[in-house]
Amino acid sequence: MRTVRLPAIAVLPFLAMLVLAGCGGSHSTAPIVKYPTLPVGTPGNSAPDSTVLRWVAAYAAMVEPEYDSLLTSDFHYRFSAQTDQDLVNLYGNAWGKVDETTSYHHELRGFTNAQGRYYSPIVAIVADAQTIGVNVDAAHADSVAWYKSVAVASLSLAMDVNSDIGPTTYNIRSPLSLLLVRGDAAVLSPGQDHSPTRWYIRECDDLSTPVPALKRGPTIETPQAASVRTWGAIRSQYRS
């Protein structure tokens, strides 16, 4: 079993204005914008398992372009029937890359849904991923060089949200099954690398089971029991 601990990244984009004074008047440069970056040592997407770990690292580090770039254009996310049957009924196999990237974008910036309810942005994420190996993609057993599956025994996420009543941390744990495809066989968006040395995620199956989640309120030092939160529920919350 391979365990990778991903560091907390709580760095949000910020603007720094640099104003230069010169003879005869003042001159301003364009704003300097700094974005979050991947942690040093983050693996590349050159193998199925390292691609999954890079995807998780990008999610935790809030590097939105990198997170999106590791998904095929025909990517699908499947909700867990054991914990989110209502979302399974709602989306089925229809949660695609647009839904995925839109939801993540809203997670990082905050979001007001169609009913007028506002959800505060996630300000920090700590992730811990345990992988248990790379396997053959049963749907492509005749093309094992191009298609693989990766089983994640446990993806743990601690997600901090600042609401109007103070900070809250949601602790989520979920096994995952992911399907990956090599770049030269992948359905990709313009600008993605079709090289055979690159791998992309084409499907993520959430295998969450009904276990208690923990929620730490603004004045509570010891985590208290709360309603179960799943990664799927968070995704849907920031999408719809």
C-alpha positions as semicolon CSV with decimal commas, in nm:
position;residue;x (nm);y (nm);z (nm)
1;M;0,000;0,000;0,000
2;R;0,132;0,341;-0,093
3;T;0,050;0,634;0,131
4;V;0,104;0,992;0,028
5;R;0,051;1,282;0,268
6;L;-0,030;1,602;0,089
7;P;0,042;1,930;0,270
8;A;-0,216;2,187;0,362
9;I;-0,235;2,468;0,114
10;A;-0,425;2,772;0,230
11;V;-0,282;3,018;-0,018
12;L;-0,545;3,198;-0,219
13;P;-0,477;3,421;-0,519
14;F;-0,399;3,780;-0,425
15;L;-0,313;4,103;-0,605
16;A;-0,005;4,310;-0,541
17;M;0,004;4,652;-0,706
18;L;0,349;4,786;-0,779
19;V;0,353;5,159;-0,839
20;L;0,671;5,310;-0,974
21;A;0,736;5,682;-0,948
22;G;0,938;5,843;-1,226
23;C;1,049;6,187;-1,332
24;G;0,766;6,397;-1,469
25;G;0,487;6,172;-1,338
26;S;0,394;5,831;-1,202
27;H;0,380;5,510;-1,397
28;S;0,197;5,192;-1,295
29;T;0,271;4,842;-1,406
30;A;0,003;4,579;-1,458
31;P;-0,111;4,403;-1,140
32;I;0,110;4,115;-1,033
33;V;-0,111;3,811;-0,977
34;K;0,023;3,513;-0,786
35;Y;-0,160;3,184;-0,804
36;P;-0,128;2,870;-0,590
37;T;0,130;2,620;-0,707
38;L;0,172;2,247;-0,663
39;P;0,382;2,132;-0,367
40;V;0,746;2,053;-0,440
41;G;0,781;1,685;-0,523
42;T;0,432;1,640;-0,665
43;P;0,450;1,348;-0,913
44;G;0,379;1,401;-1,281
45;N;0,104;1,244;-1,489
46;S;0,345;1,000;-1,649
47;A;0,187;0,686;-1,496
48;P;-0,166;0,593;-1,383
49;D;-0,101;0,602;-1,008
50;S;0,111;0,918;-1,014
51;T;-0,157;1,092;-1,221
52;V;-0,415;1,019;-0,951
53;L;-0,182;1,150;-0,681
54;R;-0,112;1,462;-0,886
55;W;-0,486;1,518;-0,928
56;V;-0,542;1,493;-0,553
57;A;-0,245;1,724;-0,488
58;A;-0,382;1,981;-0,733
59;Y;-0,722;1,967;-0,564
60;A;-0,573;2,021;-0,218
61;A;-0,337;2,293;-0,340
62;M;-0,625;2,467;-0,516
63;V;-0,440;2,473;-0,848
64;E;-0,750;2,486;-1,063
65;P;-0,590;2,475;-1,412
66;E;-0,382;2,170;-1,320
67;Y;-0,677;1,990;-1,164
68;D;-0,883;2,044;-1,480
69;S;-0,598;1,950;-1,714
70;L;-0,574;1,596;-1,577
71;L;-0,928;1,507;-1,686
72;T;-1,028;1,381;-2,029
73;S;-1,294;1,580;-2,211
74;D;-1,530;1,281;-2,171
75;F;-1,464;1,251;-1,797
76;H;-1,745;1,124;-1,572
77;Y;-1,793;1,119;-1,196
78;R;-2,023;0,857;-1,043
79;F;-2,182;0,923;-0,705
80;S;-2,194;0,653;-0,439
81;A;-2,522;0,461;-0,431
82;Q;-2,453;0,377;-0,066
83;T;-2,443;0,738;0,056
84;D;-2,583;0,961;-0,220
85;Q;-2,862;0,767;-0,388
86;D;-3,052;1,090;-0,450
87;L;-2,755;1,225;-0,646
88;V;-2,724;0,896;-0,833
89;N;-3,089;0,935;-0,931
90;L;-3,035;1,299;-1,026
91;Y;-2,717;1,269;-1,230
92;G;-2,670;0,903;-1,318
93;N;-2,375;0,905;-1,555
94;A;-2,439;1,264;-1,663
95;W;-2,187;1,438;-1,433
96;G;-1,921;1,530;-1,686
97;K;-1,613;1,748;-1,708
98;V;-1,813;2,071;-1,728
99;D;-1,995;1,982;-1,405
100;E;-1,667;1,884;-1,241
101;T;-1,476;2,197;-1,333
102;T;-1,771;2,426;-1,258
103;S;-1,819;2,273;-0,912
104;Y;-1,449;2,303;-0,827
105;H;-1,442;2,662;-0,952
106;H;-1,731;2,746;-0,720
107;E;-1,564;2,567;-0,429
108;L;-1,266;2,797;-0,456
109;R;-1,457;3,122;-0,505
110;G;-1,791;3,083;-0,333
111;F;-2,123;3,034;-0,503
112;T;-2,486;3,144;-0,495
113;N;-2,722;2,876;-0,624
114;A;-3,044;2,921;-0,820
115;Q;-3,243;2,943;-0,496
116;G;-3,034;3,236;-0,377
117;R;-2,840;3,045;-0,114
118;Y;-2,475;3,143;-0,082
119;Y;-2,203;2,889;-0,010
120;S;-1,874;3,029;0,117
121;P;-1,550;2,927;-0,057
122;I;-1,327;2,655;0,074
123;V;-1,016;2,828;0,207
124;A;-0,789;2,532;0,284
125;I;-0,775;2,161;0,207
126;V;-0,559;1,888;0,358
127;A;-0,559;1,560;0,166
128;D;-0,424;1,216;0,245
129;A;-0,438;0,954;-0,030
130;Q;-0,369;0,584;0,005
131;T;-0,342;0,389;-0,318
132;I;-0,341;0,014;-0,344
133;G;-0,217;-0,035;-0,692
134;V;-0,279;-0,020;-1,062
135;N;-0,501;-0,278;-1,228
136;V;-0,637;-0,370;-1,568
137;D;-0,941;-0,174;-1,682
138;A;-1,194;-0,455;-1,722
139;A;-1,379;-0,262;-1,992
140;H;-1,063;-0,255;-2,205
141;A;-0,900;-0,587;-2,127
142;D;-0,782;-0,608;-2,490
143;S;-0,600;-0,273;-2,466
144;V;-0,411;-0,297;-2,137
145;A;-0,128;-0,072;-2,255
146;W;-0,368;0,221;-2,296
147;Y;-0,627;0,171;-2,021
148;K;-0,577;0,117;-1,646
149;S;-0,773;0,139;-1,324
150;V;-0,640;0,272;-0,994
151;A;-0,794;0,180;-0,660
152;V;-0,767;0,435;-0,382
153;A;-0,826;0,263;-0,051
154;S;-0,898;0,590;0,126
155;L;-0,901;0,953;0,023
156;S;-0,921;1,170;0,334
157;L;-1,005;1,538;0,302
158;A;-1,018;1,810;0,567
159;M;-1,192;2,108;0,409
160;D;-1,204;2,446;0,583
161;V;-1,489;2,685;0,506
162;N;-1,535;3,031;0,656
163;S;-1,905;3,100;0,696
164;D;-2,091;3,389;0,855
165;I;-2,087;3,202;1,188
166;G;-1,715;3,125;1,176
167;P;-1,482;2,858;1,036
168;T;-1,598;2,501;0,990
169;T;-1,395;2,195;0,892
170;Y;-1,555;1,905;0,709
171;N;-1,371;1,574;0,736
172;I;-1,447;1,341;0,449
173;R;-1,321;0,990;0,382
174;S;-1,393;0,800;0,064
175;P;-1,258;0,499;-0,124
176;L;-1,236;0,565;-0,497
177;S;-1,203;0,364;-0,813
178;L;-1,058;0,559;-1,104
179;L;-1,025;0,474;-1,472
180;L;-0,734;0,620;-1,666
181;V;-0,631;0,635;-2,028
182;R;-0,298;0,700;-2,194
183;G;-0,261;1,026;-2,381
184;D;-0,244;0,873;-2,729
185;A;-0,583;0,703;-2,678
186;A;-0,754;0,974;-2,471
187;V;-1,038;1,203;-2,574
188;L;-0,885;1,537;-2,483
189;S;-0,960;1,906;-2,505
190;P;-0,748;2,141;-2,719
191;G;-0,410;2,203;-2,559
192;Q;-0,387;1,874;-2,370
193;D;-0,088;1,653;-2,449
194;H;-0,169;1,340;-2,652
195;S;0,175;1,196;-2,581
196;P;0,193;0,825;-2,483
197;T;0,395;0,937;-2,180
198;R;0,092;1,117;-2,033
199;W;-0,209;0,971;-1,850
200;Y;-0,552;1,119;-1,784
201;I;-0,850;1,038;-1,563
202;R;-1,162;0,947;-1,759
203;E;-1,383;0,830;-1,473
204;C;-1,399;0,859;-1,095
205;D;-1,630;0,624;-0,905
206;D;-1,709;0,731;-0,548
207;L;-1,730;0,424;-0,323
208;S;-1,826;0,606;-0,003
209;T;-2,000;0,407;0,267
210;P;-2,226;0,543;0,544
211;V;-1,982;0,646;0,816
212;P;-2,010;0,949;1,046
213;A;-1,842;1,267;0,930
214;L;-1,694;1,518;1,172
215;K;-1,765;1,888;1,184
216;R;-1,565;2,130;1,395
217;G;-1,746;2,455;1,469
218;P;-1,584;2,792;1,540
219;T;-1,581;2,755;1,920
220;I;-1,549;2,379;1,948
221;E;-1,207;2,229;2,008
222;T;-1,320;1,866;2,003
223;P;-1,487;1,754;1,680
224;Q;-1,855;1,679;1,728
225;A;-2,074;1,433;1,541
226;A;-2,254;1,583;1,242
227;S;-2,460;1,471;0,948
228;V;-2,263;1,261;0,703
229;R;-2,080;1,463;0,440
230;T;-1,940;1,302;0,131
231;W;-1,719;1,432;-0,146
232;G;-2,012;1,380;-0,378
233;A;-2,242;1,592;-0,160
234;I;-1,985;1,874;-0,155
235;R;-1,950;1,859;-0,532
236;S;-2,323;1,874;-0,591
237;Q;-2,368;2,154;-0,336
238;Y;-2,130;2,377;-0,529
239;R;-2,270;2,282;-0,868
240;S;-2,648;2,313;-0,843
